[in-house]
Amino acid sequence: MARIVDLTASPLDLPLKEPFIIATGRKDFANNVLIRCVLEDGTTGFGEVAPSAYTTGDTRDTAIAVVEALKTSVVGQDIRSWRSILAATRKALRHQFAAHSGVEIAVLDAFGKHTGVALADMWGGVAKSVETDYTLSLGTPDDTGEAAAKAAREGFRKIKVKVGMGVTTDTQRVIAVREAAPRCEIAVDANQAFTPKEAVELARRIEKAGIELTLLEQPVRRDDFAGMRYVREHCRVPVGADETVMTPEDAIRVVREGAADVINIKIAKAGLVGALDIASIARAANLGLMIGCMMESKIGLAASVHLACGLGCFSHCDLDSIYLLKPFECEGGFTLDGPRFSVEGHGPGTGIKYEDTATK
Ligand SMILES: [Mg+2]
């Protein structure tokens, strides 16, 4: 028996290196939430929420309120029953899944630390490391090209370009990236910015320029399943569903309606338990898998890195928030070498030792 004795949520403000601009807005700060799950033996599990009103409908205030509300059903429970604890808390919510995902990370980190198992090993221990891409935000073709050149110099081999500035401008921007980083793989993410026909036109123009994209992510509105399918059927680039898939049920609908080739899993959308379910659904349906992140610091990102390594099934890794945030003092979790994250020697749990660092 290892009882949970406390569950807390507190603000975690993280300045970005540069403003991050996508089709739906601009961000200068990540106003995140740190979650602690404390066991009776003193073990503390850490979780993090990077709220996004746009993606998951959470703000920092709502995330903190949700964690407070869930506290009574978590405190007093045996951590070894983590799946039933999290099933009950998840069932208690209609929305606010990002807040719940932070609780899941904290509970599972506490479980891993209590039992001495790294989460990457718990999920299967398939790989010890994963390589991430680097995301370029919206900007002029010149700025986008310069950012691509910098990413390539820093060792990134995969670049994801945020698009949504219009078919002509976005085509010029992707061409600028190809010229600035000739050896990098290129994916694009429209964050729902296009109509199906515009998305197909963009894909065709990029193809005509001799550039092969690895992925066209969320070209159209999240709820436009027929539009997603139209894009798939009218261009050769694999289509990825990100905002479209928040839950395992959404993943099933994508499979049934043939709406995507690849599903982008984010712990902030589906939680860790939901992420495992979505990965199973996608694999059973022969869909590709991507793992993404929100603006998490090392604390939350460590859970995604452990999941990606443990399952070893993600052909696209987009875990680059750590490069966009200003350096942040926190030990453990993973080792970073250029674009490669390694969990070798990191654990138990996610291996995050935030409290130790914070209280020194
Ligand atoms: Mg996306």
Boltz pocket constraint, residues with backbone or C-beta under 6 A from the ligand:
constraints:
  - pocket:
      binder: B
      contacts: [[A, 189], [A, 191], [A, 217], [A, 218], [A, 242], [A, 243], [A, 264], [A, 292]]
      max_distance: 6.0
